[in-house]
Amino acid sequence: MGRKLLPKSALDAVKRSPRLYAGARALRFKLGRFVPPRQFDGIPGRIHFNDLGLPDDSPPSLELYRSGAELVVDHIEQSLAPARQRLTDIDAWLDFGCGYGRVVRALATRVEPQRIWAADVNREAVEFCAREFGVHPIVSTPDVATLTLPSVDYIYAISVLTHLPPERGRELLRVFAEALRPGGYLLFTTHGRWALDRPEWYAAAYAQMQRRLREEVDRDGVAYIPYHHYGTQDYGMTWHSSSRVAELVGSLRRPLLEQVLFAEDGLGESTGHQDVHVYRRSPES
């Protein structure tokens, strides 16, 4: 059974109406609850039908799904290497924005699942991760100010700040920093120069906004455009300069975070369309 319910042209047409898109999305996810998860060769654990990280079940899409998760784990291992640490040396992990477990499934093959917490605003996704991979579930909230996270040694947030308004992104970084134990690590991704040079890769409409986006990033270090089809100002596309990210983390002051890895264009499909940032909390802070 294929996974793609609408061709891209039809989906783009639906997105022109926020109300129609919301209804179609809700129906798609409701129907997806009745489709049994499927197992695919080379991918640990079953994949939920509502996992939008896998647009279809063609071999190229499955390989990108698998390799994208492995690349996150590779960056995690690289960040641990300077301190001569390994994945198994980390006592408590948090996958924030876990979705239906694209990365969790790869990590859980290398460390005990009981060490991993998986958080997302999507309750169904979190509950699936808990059942399928044996991790601890956390149903998150869009209200960052009320967000409470467990104390952990490593947090990774893939494609989270890439979609939040700048102030919410900054506040989330603060929450992450406070959840880290001394000596703990924070990995997150942003849309950087690659994404700014190729805005049409995400949607044709962004190509017409490229000059504006460049000007905002040059001036403010960040640019944000809400998704029209979501009908809200709280979710969209965000671009950051690497220097602005460093300023944001530096402005947190306490606890003190030091950058241990930066991989420009280091993550995302076969294109490397997101920058990877890893910071470590000072053991003394």
Secondary structure, 3 states (H helix, E strand, C coil): CCCCCCCHHHHHHHHCCHHHHHHHHHHHHHHHCCCCCECCCCCCCCECCCCCCCCCCCHHHHHHHHHHHHHHHHHHHHHHHHHCCCHHHCCCEEEECCCCCCCHHHHCCCCCHHHEEEEECCHHHHHHHHHHHCCEEEECCCCHHHCCCCCEEEEEECCCHHHCCHHHHHHHHHHHHHHEEEEEEEEEEEECHHHHHCHHHCCHHHHCCHHHHHHHHHHHCEEEEECHHHCCCCCEEEEECHHHHHHHHHCCCCCCEEEEEEEEEEECCCCCCEEEEEEEECCCC
